[in-house]
Amino acid sequence: MNTNPEISNVSTDLGRRRFLQGSAGLTLGFCLPAFAAEKLPAAGPGKAGEGLVGVANPAVNFEPNAFLRIGTDNSVTVISKHLEMGQGTYTGLATILAEELDADWAQVRVEGAPADAKRYNNLFWGPAQGTGGSTAMANSWEQMRKAGAAGRAMLVSAAARKWQVGEADIVVRDGVVSHPASKRKATFGQLAEEAAKLPVPAEVKLKDAKDFRLIGKTAKRKDSAAKTNGTAKFTQDVFLPGMLVAVVAHPPLFGAKVKSFDTSKAKAVKGVVDVVQIPQGVAVLAKDTWSAKKGRDALKVEWDESAAFKLGSDEILIRYKELAKTPGQVAKQTGDSAKAFAGAAKVVRAAYDFPYLAHAAMEPMNCVIQLGADGCEVWNGEQLHTGDQHALAALFGLKPEQVKINMLYAGGSFGRRACKDSDYVLEAAQIVKARAGKSDGNAPVKLVWLREDDMRGGYYRPLFHHALEAAIDSQGKLAGWRHRLVGQSILTGSPFAAMVKDGIDAVSVEGASNLPYAIPNLTVDLHTPMDIGVPVLWWRSVGSSHTAFSTEAFLDEVAAAMGKDPLALRLELLAAHPRHAGVLKLAAEKAGWGTPLKAAPGERRGRGIAVHESFRSYVAHVVEVTVKADGSYQVDRIVSGVDCGTAINPDNIRSQVEGGIGFALSSLSEEITLKAGRVEQGNFDGFPILRIGEMPKVEVHIVPSAAAPTGIGEPGVPPVAPAVANAIAAATGKHLHRLPFDARELAV
């Protein structure tokens, strides 16, 4: 393991997370809830878990489940088990803990946790550590509150003993413990040593929500300053002694392999140090990124494409449409759909097509790995700690605990860094392994993917085809609903394959199989083609990114066929779902639903609505658009209603919804297309991201709630596209059935 002091700028300095005799710290840990803890290996004597209950002996290592460290300098360090990739996790987790601790927000700092599922597992995932599914706040809510409350209790107890007063007479506020009657005061730092000697309370009392001073308020983000002044550490900021930078030549087709390669011209490039073959392609290593890139450009590789996937996206879609003509595997069945359609007075039909999409995070994939005699050390924006740790251990023949992962900031992900196959992390490791035995074989390696590598390197939101039918009975009621989906499974064939039940990948049908509307006869079925060789992965909001569009856009078509207002129909069908109805009503009221929109000569304006639940949160959007005569359109305004339980930081919730809206609006013009198996897009010129000048006016309204917080990083995305499509339909009378939108369909 690397202990070189020259790289202390990226060290997580884990050794400080402990109680030390006579030292300047107080560290707290908590047992996991029984449902998670029972799955974890028991800690042996003197190992992780010792001292977790009972007396906080300063000589005992208290690293397991440690979330808080208080220094004699009054610093309050919150340990975040979740990755900060721009979504505000560091601030949210610190807010929860600092609220119960009654810390001074200005003295709070946040540090990323190492890979250690025994201490830092995601409580919703069992014995696995990672960030995803908008679970960070939700799974940590009670855990972090208890961590803060226990710290406060121990500080109060230390002060009470020191001053010989009752604990009930002590007040804690903004990092200061005081006894008003005697006017004695002490800071957290002044009490840290004494508090560390006291028993960790088995039970703690949590605040009543009415007493919150940080939760529900707007606290300044803990990562903004560092990201603004350049001190924030991303993977690209890691520079280790002797480090080499690697850029890889990947096959132009999925499934192709290296047949042969010529290194002579690549090695002639100044700065290039080595060229090695790995299972993923050929890696060029140099002293810097630019030299590695130039070396790769000069590299001559002949590819074996005999087993490669060679279909184009249009051909894939044709196959999907044929499959949709036959019944698939049933994902949800209620009532008798066949009978409802047989007796229908009117049947509405529509089909929707969704392209492959890249994640296109601002920071492409990268990773730094150094292999030593006793283990492996990693620096990166780590999202799936446990999966990557185990994958690396298997590759190097190590125990998982010999793989140390330093979690740095990540410049976005949208699901890409949570790769089910640990792809780019293993790629970096394969390069390190391929160089073993060379004179400089122990040199750390930084793998860098350039934008084109990321855009063409595989792992996309799956291409999908949806076919829907609705049966309207003689009383004008929605009596039946059939929804057929065709698309690749993300889970099948992956380490998560056990989540596929009865042939149904739940993430393919989420948002369709749990449709909230009161429809007595409903069938949802799925075709999962197994011969499509395009790598697919979860993308921000996963299945809901396409199911919300098909269900919400189709419901507007049904409303038109029934002669009903789209909002009125939704509310009628959501009588048993008050939280869906609540955000709909809030967004509609704030947007002025039903009031006329003024249009300039030659322009058409419309207002559309959509609602969707994902990750246990509820979001409704009302969208206003302007459509010009040539079919081009502009999104003018989006009004959102959001119910995500307790609003830990309302400003961050608004930011996440606004960011999700921008992300979703980008997808209205994005697509990854294949021609003869080759990805045609390589950079943002062919995969356009929304520009700031195209961002509409956004208003986010949060439903007041005392419920536990739920996800917010992804739920703002799904309702955007259907609300825009519905607004366009309201303006033009034309319902759009394919993403990306084609302005030619809207031209007058």
N, C-alpha and C positions, 0 to 999 in steps of 0.2 A: 504494500500500500504506500502511496506517496505521502511523505511527511516533510517534503522540501519546504522550508520557510519562505522560499521565493514565490510560492503560489498561495500564500496565505490570503491573498485578496479574493480567492474564490473558495476558501475553506469554509465549511459550515461550523467549524470549531465545536464539534459535538461534545468534547470533553467537559465543557462548562455546564452541561445539563445534568448536574448532580448536586447533592448536598455535600459540601466539603467542610471538614472540621476547621472552625475558625475562619472560614472564607467569606466572600462577599456575596453569597447567593442564597436564594430560596427557590427550589424547583418542585413542581407539583405533578403528580400523575394520577390517573384514574383507571380503575378496572373497567373493562368493556362490559356492556350489557350481556346478560347470560347467553342470548341468542347468537352473539358474535364470539364471545370469549370461549364458549365451550368448544369451538372448532379449532382453537389455536393450540399449538403444542404447549404442554406445561413447562414452566421454567424450572430449571434445576437449581440446586443450592448455590447461592451467590451469583445467580444469573438474572436475566431479565425477569422482572416480576417480584423479586425479593424486596421486602420492605414496602410493598404496595399498600398493605393494610397494616394499621398499627402505628408504632412510633417511627417518626421520620428521623432515624438515626443518621447523623451527619456522615458516618463512615460508610453508609450503604449507598450504592449507586441507584439513583432514582430516575434513570433515563426512561424506563418503560412508560409509555403514554404521557410523557411530559409535555405540557403545553404552556407552562409559565415559568419564567425566570426573573427574579427581582434582584438587582444589584445594589450594593451600598452607595452607588452613585445615583440612586433613585430611578435607574432605568428599569422599565418593565418590558421584557421581551416575550412576545407571544410566538409560539412555535406553530407554524401552519403546516398541517399534514397535506394540504391541497395546493396544487400548482396555481401560481398567479400568472395568467396569460392575457391579462388586460381586462378580465371580467370583474375585478374588485374583490377577489377572495381574501387577500391579505387584510384589507380594510374591514370586510364583513366579519371575519373570524375574530379579529382584534376587538371589534366593537362589542361583540357578544361577551367576550371574556372581560374586557375592561369595564363593561357595565356592572357586572356583579362584583368585580374587584373594587370598584369606585376609584379607578386609576385616573391620573391626570393624562388626558389624551395626548398632550404634547410630549409626554415622557414615554409613550408607548412606541415600540419598534416591533417589526415582524421579521422572523427568520424562517426559511424553508426547512422542513423536516427531512431527514434522510430516509432512504428506503428501509422501512422496518415495519412489517405488517403486524408484528406483535404489539407494537405501541401505537402505530398510526394508521390502522386499517380504516377504510371507509365502512362505517357501521351498517350501511345498507347493502354492502357487498360481502359481508362475512369476513373471512381472514384474508382480505386483499386490500392493498393500499392503492389509491388512484383517484383521479379527478375526472368526472364525466357524468352525463345524464342529469346535469343541473342539480347535483346532490350535495355540493359542498356545505352550504348553509344548513340545509335540511337535516343531514345526518349528524352535523356537529352542534346543532342548536343546544340540546340539553347538556352534551358533553362539555362544551366550552363554558356554558353558564356555571356548571358545577365546578369546573376548574377555577374560574374566577371567584366564585363564592367561597370555596375552600381556602383560597389564598387570603381572602379578606378575613375569614374567621380566624385563621392562624395569626395574622397580624394583630387583630383585635385581642386575641388571647395573650399574645406576647406583651402588648401594651398594658393590659389589665394586670398581669403578673408584675411587670416592672413598676407600675404606679400603685399597685395594691388597691385597685378599685374594681367595681363590678363591670363585667363585659357589656351589660345592658346600658350602661351609662356612657359608653364610648361611641363616638361618631367618626365615620370615615367619609372623606370627600376629597376628590381631586388629588389623590396620592398622599394625603395627610391624615393621620390618625390623631384624634384629639379627645380630651376629657373636659367638656365645657365647665363643669363645676370647679375644677382645680386650675383650669386654663393651661393645662399641660398639652403639649403637642409633640408629635414625632413623625418624620417622613417614613415612607415605606423602606427606604434604604437604611435608615437608622434602626429599624426593627427587624431587618431581614435575618441577621445572624441568630437572634433569639427565636424568631418564628421558625427557623429551620430545625430547631431542637425539639419542637413540640409535636404531638401526635397529629397525623393527618386525620381530620374528622371523617368518620364513616358516612355521616349524613350531614347535609347542609341545607339551609333554608334559602330559597331563591326569592328574588324580589317580586313584588306585585307589579304588574305592567304599568300601573299608574305612577310608580316611583321611578320609571326609567328616565335617565338623563342623557344617555347616548343612543340607545336603541329607539328608532323612530325619528331621530333627529338627523341633521346633515353634518357628518364628521368628515374632515378633510381626509382624502385618500392617503394611505401610507406609502404608496409607490410613486406618486406623482412627482415629488421633488427630485428623486434620484433619476427618474426617466427624463426629467426636464434638463437637469444639469449634466447628464451623461455619466453619472456614477453607478447607475443600475447595471448589474452584471447579467448579460445574456451569453449564450454559448459562444457567439462570435468574439466576445470580450475576453475569452480565456486564452492565455498565452503561457504555456509551460516551457521550461528549459528543454531545448532540443526537439521541440514539437514539430511534426510535419503536418502539412495540410494535404488532404486527399480529395480528389474529384474523380468520379467514376464514370466510365463510358458504359451506359446501360444498353441492352438490346433495343432495337427500334420496334420490335414486335413483342407482345406478351407471350412468354413461353419459348422465345428464341434463346440460343446458347452460343457461347464463344466457340468458334471453329478453329480460328488461328488469329494471331496478332503479331505485328511487327513493332518493336519498341524503339528502333534506332532513331527515328526523327523526334519522337517524344523525349527521349533521353538527351537529345542534343539541345533541347530548350534550356536556356540558362535558369537555374534554380530548381530544376527537376532532379530529384534524388533517386527515385525508384519507380518501377512499374510492376504491379503484381496482379495476377489473375485471382478472382474470387468467384463464388457461385453466381453472384449478381452481375458480373461483367469484368471489366478491367479497370483497376484503380491506378491513377497517376499521383504520386506523392512528390511534393515540392516544399520549398521553404516558405512559400506564401500561396495564397489562393489564386492570384492572377497567373503565377508561373504554372501552377497545377492545371489551371484551365487551358492555358496555351499548350501545355504538354498533351493534354487530352485532345485538343483540336488537331495536333500533329500525329496522334496515334492512328495506326492503321489496324482495323479489326475486321475480320471476316466472320460473319454470323451464320450459324446453322439455324435455318428457319423451318426445318422440316416438321417440327412439332408445334410451331407457333400458331397463335390464333390469328385468322386472316379475314374475318368478316368486318364489314363496315357497319356503322350505327344504323343506317337505313335498312340494311339487310336484317339486322337484329330486330328492328321494330316490325318488319314484315312478318318475321317468325312469331313475334309476340301477338300480333293481331290474329294470326291463324290459331294460336293456342287459345285465345280469348273466345273463340267460337265454341269451345267445349268446356264442360264443367271442370273446376279445379278442386283442390283439397279444401274441404269446408273449414273455415276459421270461426264462423259464428252463424248460428241458426236459431231463429225464434219464430214461432208460429208456422204458418204454411204459406210460403211465398208463391208456390205454384198455383195454389187455389186463389190467392189474392190477384194474381196476374190474369188467371183464366176468367175471373169475374169483373175485371177492371172496365170502367167506362172510358178511361183514357190511359195510355201508356206513354211516358216520356223516356227518351233514350239519349244518351250522349257518351262519347268516349274521349279520353284525355291522355295525352302523351307527354312524358317528362324525360329530359335528356340526362346523360351523364353530366355530373358537375364536379369540378375540382374544388378543393378547400381553399386554395390560394391565400394561405396565411401570409402576412407581411414578412415574417421571418421564415424562409424556407427551411427544410429539415437540416439539422446539423447535430453533431455529437462529438465529444472529446473522450477518448478512452486511453488509459494507461494500464498496462499489465505489469504486475510486479511478481516477486517471488512468492508472496503470501496472499495474492488476490488481485482484484481488478478494481480500478476506480474510474468513475464516470462523472462527467459534467455535462448537463444539458437541461433544457426545459422539460423536465420529466413529468409525464402525465399518467402513465400506467406503471408505477414503481414496481409492484410485485411481479407483474407479467414480464417486464423487461429484466428484472433482477434474476428471475428463474431462467429466462431464455439465455442470458449471458453466462450464468453459472453452468448450464448444460453445454454450451459451446466450448467453454474453457475447461470443463471438468472440475469446477469449483463447487463449494457449498454456497447456497444463496447468500449466507451472511458474509461470505468473502467478497461479495460484489457490493462495493460502497458507491451509492449514487448521490451526488451533490445536486440538489434541485435548484436550478437558477430560474430567472424570469424567462418566459417564452413570449415571443412576438406573435401571439395568436395561435390558433390551432383549428377550431371548428370541428374537432374530432380527429384531425389528421395525426396528431402526436400520440393519440391513444390507439396506436395501431395494434390490432389483434395479433399480428404476426411479428411484432417488434422489428419491423423491416429495416428502417434506416439505422437503428441502434445495432442490430445484428450485422448490418453491412459494415459499419465502422469496426466492429469486433472482428469480422472476417478479415479485414485489412490488417489489423494488428496481428492476428493469428498467422496470416500468410507471410509476415515478415519475421516470425520467430526464428531464431538461429542466425540472423544476419548480424553483422558487427554493431549496427545501431538498432537491432531488433526490439530493444526495450524502449525506444523513443515513443512518447505519447503521440497519438494521431487525432487530428481534428478532421472529421468528415464534413464536407460542405456540399450541399445540393444547391445548384444555381436555379433560377426561376424555371428555366426550361426543363431541368431535371425533375423538378417538383410537378410541373404541369403535365409532363409526359411520362412520369415515372410510375404511374399506376396508383390505385386506390381512389375511387371516385364515388360520389353518390350514385346509386344504381339507376340505370335507365329503366323506366316503368311505363306500362300501358294499363289504363284503367277503363273498364266498360261498366256503365251504370244504367239501371232501369228503375223507374218508379211507377207504381200502379195507383191511379186515382179512382176511387169508387164512385158510385152513382150519387152519393151524398156530397161529393166534392172533397172527401177526406183522403189523406195519404195513407193508403192501405198496405202497400207493399214496397219493398226496396231490395234490389239485387245489385251487388257490387263485386265485380270480378277484377282481380289484380294479377298482372304478369310481370315478373322481374326477378333479378338475381337475389339470392339470400346472402346476407352479410355474415350470418352466424354459421351456416353449414360449412363443414370442412375446416373450421377454425378452432382454437382452444375453447371457444364458447359454444361449441356445437351441442352441448347438453341442454342448452336453452331452447333448442328446436323441439317442439312437442307435437307428436302426431303429424309430422311433416310440415308443420307451420312454423315459420320464422316469425316470432312475435313482432319484431321490429319492421317487418315488411307490411304488416296489416294494422299496426297501431294507428289509432285515429279513424280507422274504418270499422274494425271489429268491436270497438267500444263506442260506437256512435251514440250520442246521448239522446237523440230525438226519439219521441214516443211513436214508433212505427211498429204496429202489431205483428207484421210478417216481414222478416228480414233475413237475407242470406248474404254472407260474405265468403267468397272462396278465392283460392290462390293457386297460381301456377308458378313453380320455381324451376326455370330452365337450368339444367346442370351442365350444359355443354358450352357455356359462354365463358371465355377465358379472360375477361376483363376484371382486374382486381377491384373489389368494391369494399367500402367502409362506411361507417356511420358519418354523417354530415350534419351540421348544426340543425337540430330538431329531428334528425333521423327519418323514420317513416312518416312522421307527421309533416315533413317538408313537402310530400306529394299527396298524402291522403287528405290533408286539410283542404288543398286546392280542389281536388275532385269532388269531395263531399259538399263543400260550401259553395262552389261554383254551380254544381248540379242542383243544389237546393234552390238557388235563385231561378234556375230554369224551371224547376217544378213550381215555384211560386208564381212565375209568369203564366204557366199553363193553367194554374188554379185561379188566376186573377186576384192573387193576394199580395199584399205588401210583404217584402222579404223579411223585415223585422217582425211584423205581426205573426207571420207563419212560424218563425223561429221561436218566439215567445210562447206561442200556442203549443208547440211540440216540446218545450222545455219546462213544463209545469212541475215536473219531478226533479228538476236540476236547478235549484235556486242560484247557485254560484255562476253557472253559465248565464242564466237570465240576468243576474246582477250586473255582470260586466257589460252585457249587451245594452241594458237600460242606461247604464252610466255613460258609455261611449255615445249612444244615440242622443241622449239628452244634451251632453256637452257639445256635440257636433251640430245640433239643430236638425236632427233627422226629420224629414218631411217638409222642411222649408225650401222654397225654390232657390235655384242657383242661377245667377245672372251669367249669360254668355255673350261674348263679343261677336260681331258679325262674322260668319264663316266658321265659327267654333261651336262645338257641342260640349256640354258639361253634364256630369253625372255624379251621383253619390252611391257608393256601395258599402256593404257591411259583411262581416264574417266573424265567427267566434270559434275558438278551439281550446281544448284542454290538452296540455302536454306537461309531463313531469309534475303532475298534481297541481298545476297552476292554470288559471283561466284568463284568457286574453281575448278581447274583442277590439276590432279596428273598424272605424268608419273612415272611408277614403273619398276624397273629392278629386276628380280628374277633369282635365280639359283635353278634348280631342280635336285636332285640326283637320282641315279638308283633305290633306295628303295622307292622313292616317296616323301621323305622329301624335303622341300624347304626352301630357305632362301631369305628374301627380302633384297637386297643389297643396293638399292638407291631409294629415292623418290624425285622427283623434282616437286615443286608446283608453280602454277600461281594463284594469289589471287587478286580479285577486291572487296574491301569492302568499296569503297568510300574513303574519306579522312582518311589517316593513322594517327590516333591520336598519337600512340606510335608504330612505326614500330617493335621495339624489342618485344613488347608484342604481336603484331599480329603474328610474327614468332613463339613466344612461344606457342600461342594458337593453331596455325596450327600444330606445332610439337607435342604438347600434344594431339590434336585430332587424329593425325596419330597413336601415340602410343596406344591410346584408341581403335581406329578402328582395328589396327593390333591384339590387344588382342581378339577382337570379332571373329577373324578367327578360334580360338580354344576354344571358350567359348560356353556353353549352359547350360540352366537350364532344367532338365528333370524331369518328374513326373512318378511315378510308383504307380498305384492304388491310385492316388491323392496325394501322398506324394512327396515332393521335395527331390531329391536324393543328391544334393550338399549341403555342409554346410560351407565350407571354401575354401581358395585359392588352397588347394590341388586338389579339384575337379572342380574348376573354375579358371583356370590359368590366371594370369595377365602377360602381357609382361614384361620380365626382361630387365634390362638396356643393357645387352650384346646382346640382340636380336634386339635392335633398329637399324634400318638402317641409313645410311647417308641421311640426309634430307637437301634439299635446298629450301628455300621459297623466291619467287620473287613476289613483290607487284606491281600491276599496279598503276602508278601515277594517282591521281584523285583529282579533286576539288569538287566532289559531296559530299553530306552529308554522314557521316559514317553510315555503316550498321553493321549487326552482324558479329562476328568472333568466338565466343565461340564454336559454333556447326558446321558451314559450312565446316570445314576441315575434318569432319568425313565421310560423305556419299560417296565421290568418292574413298576412299582408297580401300575398299574391292573389288569393281568391277575392279579397275585398277590392283590389285594384281591378280585377277582371269584371267583377260585378258592377263597379262604377262605370267601367267602359261600356258594359252592356246597357246600363241605365242611360248612358249618353247617346249610344249609337243603335241600340237594339240588336247588336251582334254579340253573341256569346263566344268567347275564345276557348279553344279546346287543346291548345298546345303551347308549351313553353319551350324556348323563349317566344314572346309575342311577336307577331309579324304585322307591321304597320300596314302592309298592303291589304290585309283583310278589313281594315277600318277606313280605307280611303273612300271618299264620296264618288 
